[in-house]
């Protein structure tokens, strides 16, 4: 939208703008106005960021791209005996042999996720990255939000087309010559995301990148490659790029998974994100903070990037039940100022001392959507002790990590009330910037903010939360 058009619209009340936006989101299939609907959330005023925060987000993508590349290199070194063996042991723990072999293949060794989405909290101690997602949901939703908020006069970060332009550039960059036919393969486990991915695919087609959402069983395998029959076509067409919208832990439940991977392994189709499970583990943050690996990260990232990521990535420990020698401590883990020599020291703590979070690291159906997250001070003492024991017992199947609990600062969020008026609510927010990788650079396409009621400790999409795009300073519309 032009500056002139925006200026003409500044007198439109906020409630009217948000009501119009809600109608557009509903028409796109990414929002359900019914409070009990699966895709319901609160519509609110956009999330305003300061100039320095915008600058930080714009440079963060390349930092995270470099982190992913370094993590992949560390895994390869460890697998070949050129880095500590525990690195590969941790990253391979709980995975079937065929998945481990897949992630170690030379065919994929230099491939990195084309979409990077960190989960960010703004805390009293600055920004914290609670998760780094390589198979993120929310792309279609964020695209729709940005388009309709921009049409309503808001200057959203990334612009009205930032998400679709970024995704198109990333997909086109996966094959020589660009202009690929893209199959966005959405598993049954991820079926709730199909409406927003269909919206994104339609937007990609409008922008000149032919993309279609398909279920795995709709993909046809032939010796020369993979084929789909898009809606409205009579003939099957060869796929150039598979966008993998399913997690690797779900492979046994995905029809034709072996054929999809076979075609990717033989180079008959490009697959993104690449099937490299080590890049989908939260314990990468533990490896980053491990004292023995500090020289590696400094050499790979440079001192400035290492220093910046050290402040962003929370201290993280892998809940490995192996005994700690009596002369050793768990690095940087203290309780009441006393270094911890073993996990049992975390039991029997008072509520104030239980300011920790336990999470499944990655290869598990519990490792997304806050499903497996346990917050220490949100549990009774016995419940926390049981959660710690369960996480340690699960190490062989699903490694878990321990992190300090970081609390997001509170803000006031103006939301559209059920009766159409505007009301202010006290919230804590998670921010999700989306970075699209093309030409070796990570470009910011947009930022999705999720303000949740301030009494919630887990910040994620929920019916009481808002889902809103971000704008820069003094860039919101006047209500």
Secondary structure, DSSP 8 states (H G I E B T S, - for coil): --HHHHHHTTTS-HHHHHHHHHHHHHHTTS---STTSTT--B-B--EE--HHHHHHHHHHHHHHHHHHHHHHHHHHHHHTTSS-HHHHHHHHTT--HHHHHHHH-GGGTT---SEEEEEEEEETTEEEEEEEESS-S-HHHHHHHHHHHHHTT--BTT-TTHHHHHHHHHHHTTSTTS--EEEEEE-STTGGGHHHHHHHHHHHHHTT-EEEEE-GGG-EEETTEEEE--TT-SS-EE-SEEEEES-GGGGGGSTTHHHHHHHHHTTSSEEES-S-GGGG-TTHHHHHH-GGGHHHHHHHH-HHHHHHHHHHB--EEE---S---TT---TT-EETTEE-SSGGGGTT--GGG--EEEEE-SSSTTSSTTTT-EEGGGS-HHHHHHHHHHHHHTTTTS-EEEEE---B-EEEEEEE-TTS-EEEEEEEEEEEEEEEEETTEEEEEEEEEEEEETT-SS-S--TTSB-EEEE-TT-S---
